[in-house]
Amino acid sequence: MKKYDVVIIGGGSGGMGSAYALKKGGYSVAVIEQENSLGGTACNAWVETWIQGLIPPHIEKIFSQLGNHEKKGELERSWIPPRFSKDGGDEEDSIIMLHEPLSKKYYNDLSGKVDILLNHELVAVKEKDGRYVRSIVVLDKKNNVKKSLSATFFIDASADGVLCRLAGNNYFYGRDKYSIYKESIAAKDTTHCKECINEPSLFFRIKIKGKEEKEGKDYDNCTTVRYDNATKKVVAPPYINGDGYPSYFWVNPMTGFDTPGKPDGIPPVIKQGILPTFLIYKKRVIEYWKFIKLNLEYLPKENKRFRAWAKAYKNYIYTDEHASYLGVRESYRIEADRMLTQNDLSEKISSKNLERYIAVGTHIIDFHVSFGLDTEELKRFNKEDLRPYGIPYDCLIPKIFNNILIASRCFGASQIALASARTNMLMAQLGWAAGNAIRICLEESLNDVRDVSISKLQDSKLSKDNSEYTEFYSRVLKLESKMKNI
Ligand SMILES: Cc1cc2nc3c(=O)[nH]c(=O)nc-3n(C[C@H](O)[C@H](O)[C@H](O)COP(=O)(O)OP(=O)(O)OC[C@H]3O[C@@H](n4cnc5c(N)ncnc54)[C@H](O)[C@@H]3O)c2cc1C
């Protein structure tokens, strides 16, 4: 059995943050990633837009080192969304890092310093000893061989909380009842919507049609979507709608499973898992594209359901390429020492009292499936009450373990809080903080992640130049310098 100081499960925005924090110091570290390349949702699901937010040091460095053709946006403007910025700006000021160069950059920066096990999936917990996970089993998918790995500490950056769930920690998904966290946006009656989650998207690629080019055979073979001459309507399955975001070459289709309110409404990513859901979405992206094309062709009048689609897209074709990984917005949330809730989102972060915060969220509460929620209150809260808020370290600590930290979308948060917090930049912050916290544990031979000195982790007693860990304090100061009076 191979023994490590730290094993990180998942190589996405969160897991990469942890790996960068741990790559120096001479510790033995492994990243276990089930896919063929690093980067997770931001790379393999093509979610290349990094919505504005406090930028952790490793992302600042990566962005500055990528070539101009591999990134877009201006870093300084991307620190804070326009609604909180004294300089205004707009949402387009988010940075974009193209998926392939970012994934390669991660690999080049980390290989030789940490063990990167691609195509390896965590499948079981092998040994547990009270509040400690001691070893795990991973499947080498290429060679179909199982391997055991042991570690002093683990970081669950799997987005779905795979390690914590396999190890027996409690978890949640779907709507939280109002009575749990007393959130004003929460569904007051969850009878018909308790399973609702923000639906996944499978990104696909389009391009401007060349002279001799036409849509591929998948388009013609798709018979479930067609124009009906008799009724003069585009006929399509009920799960297809025209919402979505076309970008410079990819499309983020917001078309999905329509789970709300059904008696058996458990979302497929929960009920069947991500892979079977991905296979269904592969079929749906061509249905979605044909639906858009036929509507633009036959029903060219302005149509509110097509807010993202200009007539110009008539001249585009589907390239038969889609992301290799399903973009999952939401799945499991792990029960942690502290659960972040809507009520925390109106507490403005302050460098004068950093409390136990290790990351800052600034994005609106962003629901794509809002069934059952108080949508008027949601709008009001985003407009009036939301502030740049802190995320306490305790939200990364799974309730029943001492040697695991969570550094990913599955961290301790209510569904409502996560709808704001799930952005790439925030996951990178969580990963960076978790990796630095484990560094402190290793340096000080701590047995429990709860014993980490938060002020040390935040570097709150150090100036910017001699920061050793997260640089959180100086970064909050920088954020404040950009913030308007709110
Ligand atoms: C459609 C969509 C649009 C979005 N739009 C934006 C946006 O515009 N801007 C923005 O900032 N954010 C956006 N987000 C949110 C953001 O992209 C994600 O929340 C974020 O990337 C999640 O990062 P993560 O590190 O938590 O998880 P991931 O990046 O998903 O990483 C988890 C990794 O763990 C691996 N893994 C899982 N299980 C196992 C296992 N058993 N063994 C080994 N490895 C495993 C996965 O393969 C994956 O690589 C969007 C998300 C989606 C889905």
The ligand as a Gaussian input file, in Angstrom:
#p B3LYP/6-31G(d) Opt

LIG

0 1
 C      -23.205000      24.435000     -16.396000
 C      -22.430000      25.175000     -15.373000
 C      -22.195000      26.516000     -15.527000
 C      -21.426000      27.203000     -14.591000
 N      -21.121000      28.506000     -14.808000
 C      -20.178000      29.089000     -14.050000
 C      -19.634000      30.333000     -14.428000
 O      -20.026000      30.912000     -15.442000
 N      -18.663000      30.865000     -13.639000
 C      -18.208000      30.241000     -12.510000
 O      -17.321000      30.782000     -11.846000
 N      -18.723000      29.057000     -12.118000
 C      -19.673000      28.454000     -12.875000
 N      -20.146000      27.230000     -12.542000
 C      -19.766000      26.609000     -11.251000
 C      -18.371000      26.030000     -11.232000
 O      -17.910000      25.738000     -12.530000
 C      -18.304000      24.741000     -10.403000
 O      -19.109000      24.813000      -9.262000
 C      -16.865000      24.484000      -9.965000
 O      -16.051000      24.317000     -11.113000
 C      -16.779000      23.253000      -9.094000
 O      -15.428000      23.072000      -8.746000
 P      -15.041000      21.864000      -7.813000
 O      -13.566000      21.834000      -7.689000
 O      -15.857000      21.915000      -6.587000
 O      -15.537000      20.570000      -8.626000
 P      -15.068000      20.014000     -10.030000
 O      -14.382000      21.029000     -10.830000
 O      -16.248000      19.337000     -10.608000
 O      -13.976000      18.952000      -9.609000
 C      -14.291000      17.722000      -8.989000
 C      -13.375000      16.672000      -9.594000
 O      -13.496000      15.465000      -8.847000
 C      -13.438000      14.385000      -9.738000
 N      -14.077000      13.247000      -9.081000
 C      -15.378000      13.129000      -8.708000
 N      -15.595000      11.933000      -8.152000
 C      -14.393000      11.289000      -8.152000
 C      -13.965000      10.005000      -7.717000
 N      -14.808000       9.123000      -7.159000
 N      -12.657000       9.655000      -7.888000
 C      -11.781000      10.529000      -8.461000
 N      -12.143000      11.746000      -8.910000
 C      -13.434000      12.116000      -8.751000
 C      -14.205000      14.882000     -10.956000
 O      -13.860000      14.144000     -12.105000
 C      -13.752000      16.343000     -11.031000
 O      -12.617000      16.497000     -11.853000
 C      -20.927000      26.518000     -13.452000
 C      -21.181000      25.156000     -13.279000
 C      -21.908000      24.488000     -14.241000
 C      -22.102000      23.019000     -14.069000

